[in-house]
Amino acid sequence: MERKLAEFRARKKGQTEAKKPADRKPNTCPQMALAHLTLLKVLLWLVLLGLFSELEFGLPFFVISLFYWLYEGLRSPKLRQPGEMSTYSLEGEMGYRSMANR
């Protein structure tokens, strides 16, 4: 029984030595960075909205912000990857046709 306990302790010690913090790589997630960036942008926008509201320019700031969001949402941030299908090719593959051809 004592031999098994000594083997167990030696095995556990070997496992804990293998898991040293210096050997581990930092776990960075690009999605978390993007979430933090989005949160910071929203907080900055809210602060600016409050500031412009105090200066009685809240409505123009809001309208200009809407146009900016529309512009950002419509422009494509990156090109399609080679082999990636476009929306039009997906619609053609699924059998959608225009009303004129029916």
C-alpha positions as CSV (number, residue, x, y, z in Angstrom):
1,M,0.0,0.0,0.0
2,E,2.8,2.4,0.9
3,R,4.6,1.6,-2.4
4,K,1.4,2.5,-4.4
5,L,1.1,5.7,-2.4
6,A,4.8,6.6,-3.1
7,E,4.2,5.8,-6.9
8,F,1.1,8.0,-6.9
9,R,2.9,10.9,-5.2
10,A,5.9,10.6,-7.6
11,R,3.5,10.6,-10.6
12,K,1.6,13.6,-9.3
13,K,4.9,15.4,-8.7
14,G,6.0,14.7,-12.2
15,Q,2.7,16.0,-13.6
16,T,2.9,19.3,-11.6
17,E,6.5,19.8,-12.7
18,A,5.4,19.4,-16.3
19,K,2.8,22.1,-15.9
20,K,5.2,25.0,-15.0
21,P,3.9,28.5,-15.8
22,A,7.1,29.3,-17.6
23,D,6.4,26.5,-20.1
24,R,2.9,27.7,-20.9
25,K,2.2,30.2,-23.7
26,P,0.0,33.1,-22.9
27,N,-3.6,32.4,-24.1
28,T,-4.5,35.3,-26.3
29,C,-7.8,35.2,-28.1
30,P,-8.4,37.6,-31.0
31,Q,-12.2,37.4,-30.4
32,M,-11.7,38.7,-26.8
33,A,-9.5,41.6,-28.1
34,L,-12.2,42.5,-30.6
35,A,-14.9,42.3,-27.9
36,H,-12.8,44.7,-25.7
37,L,-12.2,47.0,-28.6
38,T,-16.0,47.1,-29.4
39,L,-16.8,47.8,-25.8
40,L,-14.3,50.7,-25.7
41,K,-15.8,52.1,-28.9
42,V,-19.3,52.0,-27.4
43,L,-18.2,53.6,-24.2
44,L,-16.4,56.3,-26.0
45,W,-19.4,57.0,-28.2
46,L,-21.7,57.2,-25.1
47,V,-19.3,59.7,-23.5
48,L,-19.1,61.8,-26.6
49,L,-22.9,61.7,-26.9
50,G,-23.2,63.0,-23.4
51,L,-20.7,65.7,-24.0
52,F,-22.4,66.8,-27.2
53,S,-25.8,66.7,-25.5
54,E,-24.5,69.1,-22.8
55,L,-23.3,71.4,-25.6
56,E,-26.8,71.0,-27.2
57,F,-25.4,69.3,-30.3
58,G,-26.6,65.8,-29.3
59,L,-29.0,65.3,-32.2
60,P,-26.5,66.3,-34.9
61,F,-23.9,64.0,-33.3
62,F,-26.4,61.1,-33.3
63,V,-27.4,61.7,-37.0
64,I,-23.7,61.9,-38.1
65,S,-23.0,58.7,-36.1
66,L,-25.9,57.0,-37.9
67,F,-24.4,57.9,-41.3
68,Y,-20.9,56.7,-40.1
69,W,-22.4,53.4,-39.0
70,L,-24.2,53.0,-42.3
71,Y,-20.9,53.7,-44.2
72,E,-18.9,51.3,-42.0
73,G,-21.6,48.6,-42.3
74,L,-21.8,48.8,-46.1
75,R,-18.1,48.8,-46.9
76,S,-16.4,45.4,-47.0
77,P,-13.4,45.2,-44.6
78,K,-11.7,42.4,-46.4
79,L,-11.7,40.7,-49.7
80,R,-13.1,37.2,-50.2
81,Q,-10.7,34.3,-49.8
82,P,-9.8,32.2,-52.9
83,G,-12.5,29.6,-53.3
84,E,-15.0,31.4,-51.1
85,M,-18.4,31.7,-52.7
86,S,-20.2,35.0,-53.1
87,T,-23.8,35.6,-52.2
88,Y,-24.8,35.5,-55.9
89,S,-23.2,32.1,-56.4
90,L,-24.9,30.7,-53.3
91,E,-28.3,31.9,-54.5
92,G,-27.7,30.3,-57.9
93,E,-26.7,27.0,-56.3
94,M,-29.8,27.0,-54.1
95,G,-32.1,27.5,-57.1
96,Y,-33.3,31.1,-56.5
97,R,-34.1,32.9,-59.7
98,S,-35.5,36.3,-60.4
99,M,-39.2,36.7,-60.9
100,A,-38.8,37.6,-64.6
101,N,-37.4,34.2,-65.4
102,R,-40.2,32.2,-63.8
